[in-house]
Structures are given as C-alpha cells and as structure tokens.
Amino acid sequence: MMRETNHKPVSILLVEDDDIDAMSVQRALHKMQLSNPVIRAIDGIEALEILRQGKIEQPFIVLLDLNLPRMSGLELLSVIRDDKTLKNSIIFVLTTSKREEEIAQAYQHNVAGYIVKSSVNQDFDPVLAFLENYWRLVEIPH
C-alpha cells in the first residue's frame, strides 16, 4: 500500500459482505491518503470471478472476511490454494471470528495474517497502517 508516489500501488480486493465495514475500510484509506485501487466483492463466488477473470490489477492483496454468503471465506481460501494460477495470492483474513479452529484453518491455507475486527464500527486505520508498512517492507511479485 502506498501514498501518492511514483511507485505502483498495491490493489486491494476487499471480500466483505458488510456495507458498514466496507465503507470503514474505504474511509480509512482516504483518511490515510492511500491511493490503492479497491475492488469489493460481497461473497466468495464474486471474489473468485474477479480473480479468475483478471479484473484486479497486479500486484494485489486480498482482505477476506470469513463469514460470507454463498461461499465462505474458508471455502474461497481452499479454492484459491487449489488453483494453480491463484495459489500464490497474498491473503489477509479480516474477520470477527476468534474461533481457534477457524484461525488454524486459515493459516493451513497459507494466509499472510489473521486480523480480528474488534467491533462493527471498527476503526480500520491501524489495520491499514499495518498493511501499508507490510507492503513498504516486503517485496512482492508483480
């Protein structure tokens, strides 16, 4: 994630069915003056379509909620990791679930991190600040 510079910004695929959380993430990006392109999918099926059809610009990260309609986040993770063209996608789980079995399952699917939303009206500034620092320090393939 990057502020307005000559570097190519990392695109974000936000897989989130909750409108309030999605707006909060957008608001935090704007507040932090981050210029990352954001594409939102409201469930795993829509996210998979976006990824498979190349509708998100490289490089990208996925912010994935687990509690989704039609196809859950864990189901999506499984499909992505079994897809030879998508299996190396960088995915952070961003969810309300603190269930140990879900955390373990997410890491078994090689997520980059598991972030628990603290409340419905979460302040996403710390989450996006963390992600911005991650992308400034970590080399990612384009």
PAVO-858549 format. One record per residue: z, y, x of N, C-alpha, C, CB in turn. Coordinates in steps of 0.05 Angstrom, whole numbers. Glycine has a CB too. Layout:
N
VONU	nz	ny	nx	caz	cay	cax	cz	cy	cx	cbz	cby	cbx
VONU	Z	Y	X	Z	Y	X	Z	Y	X	Z	Y	X;
...
# end
This chain:
142
VONU	nz	ny	nx	caz	cay	cax	cz	cy	cx	cbz	cby	cbx
VONU	0	-23	17	0	0	0	0	24	18	24	0	-20;
VONU	-15	44	10	-17	67	28	-19	93	13	-41	64	46;
VONU	-8	113	26	-12	140	15	-40	148	22	9	160	27;
VONU	-49	171	11	-76	180	16	-81	183	46	-81	207	1;
VONU	-97	165	58	-103	167	86	-132	157	89	-83	150	104;
VONU	-140	153	115	-167	142	119	-166	112	118	-178	152	145;
VONU	-143	99	114	-142	70	112	-150	61	84	-113	60	119;
VONU	-161	37	83	-168	26	57	-142	17	42	-188	3	60;
VONU	-138	27	18	-113	19	4	-115	-10	-6	-108	38	-19;
VONU	-92	-21	-8	-90	-48	-19	-91	-46	-49	-63	-63	-9;
VONU	-108	-62	-62	-110	-63	-91	-86	-80	-101	-137	-74	-101;
VONU	-78	-74	-125	-56	-88	-138	-66	-100	-164	-32	-70	-143;
VONU	-61	-127	-167	-65	-140	-192	-37	-143	-204	-81	-167	-189;
VONU	-32	-128	-225	-6	-129	-238	-9	-148	-262	4	-100	-247;
VONU	5	-171	-261	4	-190	-283	30	-187	-298	-1	-220	-272;
VONU	28	-172	-319	53	-163	-334	46	-159	-363	64	-138	-322;
VONU	60	-173	-381	55	-170	-409	71	-148	-422	60	-196	-424;
VONU	92	-138	-409	109	-118	-420	98	-90	-413	138	-121	-408;
VONU	91	-75	-434	79	-49	-431	97	-29	-416	70	-37	-458;
VONU	123	-30	-422	142	-12	-410	144	-17	-380	170	-15	-423;
VONU	146	-42	-372	147	-48	-344	121	-40	-330	152	-78	-339;
VONU	98	-45	-342	72	-38	-330	71	-8	-327	49	-48	-348;
VONU	79	7	-347	79	37	-344	98	46	-323	86	50	-371;
VONU	121	32	-320	141	40	-300	130	36	-272	166	24	-304;
VONU	115	14	-268	103	9	-241	82	31	-236	89	-19	-240;
VONU	65	38	-255	45	59	-252	59	86	-246	28	62	-277;
VONU	80	92	-260	95	117	-256	107	118	-228	118	120	-277;
VONU	118	96	-218	129	95	-191	107	99	-170	143	68	-187;
VONU	84	87	-174	62	92	-155	55	121	-154	37	75	-164;
VONU	52	133	-177	45	162	-179	66	179	-165	41	171	-208;
VONU	91	173	-171	114	189	-161	115	187	-130	140	179	-173;
VONU	108	164	-119	109	160	-90	83	168	-77	114	130	-84;
VONU	64	179	-93	38	188	-84	23	166	-70	41	212	-65;
VONU	24	142	-81	9	119	-71	-17	118	-86	25	93	-73;
VONU	-39	113	-71	-66	115	-83	-77	87	-89	-84	130	-66;
VONU	-61	67	-90	-71	40	-93	-84	36	-121	-48	20	-90;
VONU	-108	24	-121	-120	17	-146	-104	-5	-160	-150	8	-142;
VONU	-99	-3	-185	-83	-22	-200	-100	-33	-223	-57	-10	-210;
VONU	-101	-60	-225	-114	-73	-248	-92	-89	-261	-138	-91	-239;
VONU	-90	-87	-287	-69	-101	-302	-81	-124	-318	-54	-82	-320;
VONU	-67	-147	-317	-74	-170	-334	-48	-175	-350	-83	-195	-317;
VONU	-52	-182	-376	-28	-186	-393	-19	-215	-394	-34	-176	-420;
VONU	-34	-233	-382	-26	-261	-380	-40	-275	-358	-31	-275	-407;
VONU	-33	-300	-353	-45	-315	-331	-74	-320	-334	-30	-340	-328;
VONU	-83	-325	-359	-111	-330	-363	-128	-306	-356	-116	-338	-393;
VONU	-120	-283	-365	-135	-258	-358	-134	-253	-328	-123	-234	-373;
VONU	-111	-258	-315	-109	-254	-286	-128	-272	-271	-80	-259	-277;
VONU	-129	-297	-279	-147	-317	-267	-176	-309	-269	-142	-345	-279;
VONU	-183	-298	-293	-211	-289	-297	-217	-266	-278	-214	-280	-327;
VONU	-198	-247	-275	-202	-224	-257	-206	-233	-229	-178	-204	-259;
VONU	-190	-252	-220	-191	-262	-193	-217	-278	-188	-167	-280	-187;
VONU	-223	-296	-206	-247	-313	-202	-273	-297	-204	-247	-335	-223;
VONU	-273	-276	-220	-298	-260	-222	-299	-237	-202	-300	-248	-251;
VONU	-280	-236	-184	-280	-216	-163	-278	-187	-174	-305	-218	-147;
VONU	-263	-184	-196	-260	-157	-208	-239	-140	-194	-253	-160	-237;
VONU	-227	-150	-173	-208	-134	-158	-217	-133	-129	-179	-147	-160;
VONU	-216	-109	-118	-226	-104	-91	-207	-115	-70	-230	-74	-87;
VONU	-218	-126	-49	-203	-136	-26	-195	-112	-9	-218	-157	-10;
VONU	-173	-113	6	-152	-132	3	-135	-127	-22	-134	-132	28;
VONU	-121	-147	-32	-105	-143	-55	-79	-159	-54	-120	-150	-80;
VONU	-60	-151	-70	-36	-167	-74	-33	-171	-104	-10	-153	-62;
VONU	-19	-191	-111	-13	-197	-139	17	-193	-144	-22	-226	-147;
VONU	24	-177	-164	51	-174	-173	52	-190	-199	60	-144	-178;
VONU	67	-212	-199	66	-232	-220	92	-235	-235	57	-258	-209;
VONU	91	-230	-261	114	-237	-278	112	-267	-284	114	-220	-305;
VONU	134	-280	-288	134	-309	-294	132	-314	-324	158	-322	-283;
VONU	145	-297	-340	146	-301	-369	123	-288	-383	173	-290	-380;
VONU	101	-303	-385	76	-292	-396	66	-310	-419	54	-291	-374;
VONU	51	-297	-438	39	-313	-459	15	-329	-449	31	-295	-483;
VONU	7	-349	-464	-17	-366	-459	-15	-382	-433	-41	-348	-457;
VONU	-11	-370	-410	-8	-385	-385	14	-371	-369	-35	-385	-368;
VONU	35	-386	-364	59	-374	-350	52	-367	-321	83	-393	-351;
VONU	69	-352	-309	66	-345	-281	66	-369	-262	87	-325	-272;
VONU	84	-388	-268	85	-412	-251	59	-429	-254	109	-429	-258;
VONU	49	-430	-279	23	-444	-283	1	-431	-268	17	-446	-313;
VONU	0	-404	-269	-20	-389	-254	-18	-394	-224	-18	-359	-261;
VONU	6	-393	-214	10	-399	-186	-1	-426	-178	40	-397	-179;
VONU	4	-446	-194	-6	-473	-188	-37	-473	-188	4	-492	-209;
VONU	-49	-460	-207	-79	-459	-208	-90	-444	-184	-88	-446	-234;
VONU	-78	-422	-177	-87	-406	-154	-85	-422	-128	-71	-380	-151;
VONU	-63	-435	-124	-59	-451	-99	-77	-475	-98	-30	-459	-97;
VONU	-87	-485	-120	-106	-507	-121	-135	-499	-119	-101	-524	-146;
VONU	-140	-473	-120	-167	-462	-119	-174	-454	-91	-170	-437	-139;
VONU	-194	-466	-79	-200	-462	-50	-207	-433	-44	-221	-480	-41;
VONU	-218	-418	-63	-225	-390	-57	-202	-371	-62	-249	-382	-74;
VONU	-182	-379	-77	-160	-361	-84	-134	-369	-70	-156	-360	-113;
VONU	-132	-393	-59	-107	-404	-50	-92	-387	-30	-111	-431	-38;
VONU	-105	-369	-15	-91	-353	5	-83	-325	-6	-109	-349	29;
VONU	-86	-321	-33	-78	-296	-45	-48	-290	-39	-83	-296	-75;
VONU	-43	-265	-34	-15	-256	-29	-2	-249	-55	-14	-233	-8;
VONU	18	-263	-62	31	-260	-89	61	-255	-86	25	-285	-106;
VONU	70	-234	-99	98	-229	-102	106	-233	-131	106	-200	-93;
VONU	126	-249	-136	137	-252	-163	154	-228	-169	152	-279	-167;
VONU	150	-216	-193	166	-193	-202	174	-200	-231	150	-166	-200;
VONU	199	-210	-234	207	-222	-260	236	-217	-266	201	-251	-260;
VONU	244	-222	-290	272	-220	-297	288	-246	-292	275	-212	-327;
VONU	274	-268	-287	286	-294	-284	301	-297	-258	266	-316	-287;
VONU	327	-304	-260	343	-310	-236	348	-340	-234	369	-295	-237;
VONU	333	-356	-250	338	-385	-251	330	-398	-224	322	-398	-274;
VONU	349	-412	-212	344	-424	-186	320	-442	-185	368	-441	-178;
VONU	315	-457	-207	292	-475	-207	266	-460	-207	293	-494	-231;
VONU	265	-437	-221	240	-420	-220	236	-407	-193	242	-398	-242;
VONU	258	-398	-181	256	-387	-154	245	-408	-134	284	-376	-144;
VONU	257	-432	-136	248	-454	-118	219	-461	-123	266	-478	-122;
VONU	211	-463	-148	183	-469	-154	164	-448	-144	179	-473	-185;
VONU	171	-423	-147	154	-401	-137	150	-403	-107	167	-373	-145;
VONU	172	-408	-92	169	-410	-63	154	-435	-55	197	-410	-50;
VONU	156	-456	-71	140	-480	-66	110	-474	-68	148	-503	-85;
VONU	104	-453	-83	76	-445	-86	69	-422	-67	70	-436	-115;
VONU	85	-419	-46	80	-401	-24	78	-371	-32	55	-408	-10;
VONU	96	-362	-49	96	-334	-55	107	-318	-31	114	-328	-81;
VONU	99	-293	-29	107	-276	-7	136	-266	-11	88	-253	-3;
VONU	144	-266	-37	171	-256	-43	177	-259	-72	175	-228	-34;
VONU	202	-261	-79	211	-264	-107	230	-241	-113	225	-292	-112;
VONU	222	-222	-129	237	-198	-135	246	-199	-164	220	-172	-130;
VONU	272	-195	-169	283	-196	-196	285	-168	-207	311	-210	-196;
VONU	272	-164	-231	275	-139	-245	303	-137	-255	254	-136	-268;
VONU	316	-115	-251	344	-113	-259	348	-106	-288	358	-92	-242;
VONU	328	-93	-300	331	-85	-328	304	-79	-340	350	-62	-332;
VONU	302	-76	-366	277	-70	-379	267	-43	-370	280	-70	-410;
VONU	284	-24	-366	276	3	-357	280	6	-327	292	25	-373;
VONU	272	-14	-313	274	-15	-284	262	9	-271	261	-41	-273;
VONU	275	19	-250	264	39	-232	249	23	-211	286	58	-220;
VONU	223	23	-211	207	7	-193	202	20	-166	181	1	-205;
VONU	213	44	-161	210	58	-136	218	41	-112	226	84	-136;
VONU	242	28	-112	249	11	-89	230	-12	-85	278	1	-92;
VONU	221	-24	-106	202	-47	-104	176	-37	-91	196	-59	-132;
VONU	165	-15	-99	140	-5	-88	144	5	-60	128	16	-106;
VONU	167	17	-54	173	26	-27	174	1	-8	200	41	-25;
VONU	186	-20	-17	186	-45	-2	158	-55	3	203	-67	-17;
VONU	141	-56	-18	114	-66	-15	98	-48	3	101	-68	-43;
VONU	102	-22	1	87	-3	19	95	-9	48	94	26	12;
VONU	120	-13	54	129	-19	81	117	-46	90	159	-20	83;
VONU	117	-65	72	105	-91	78	76	-88	88	106	-110	53;
VONU	60	-73	72	32	-70	79	28	-53	104	17	-59	56;
VONU	46	-35	110	43	-20	134	49	-36	159	62	5	134;
VONU	66	-57	156	74	-73	179	59	-99	182	104	-79	177;
VONU	49	-110	161	37	-137	161	6	-134	161	46	-153	137;
VONU	-7	-149	179	-36	-150	180	-45	-169	158	-47	-159	208;
VONU	-65	-159	142	-75	-176	121	-106	-178	124	-68	-164	93;
VONU	-117	-201	116	-146	-204	117	-160	-188	96	-153	-234	115;
VONU	-183	-178	102	-199	-162	83	-220	-179	71	-211	-137	96;
# end
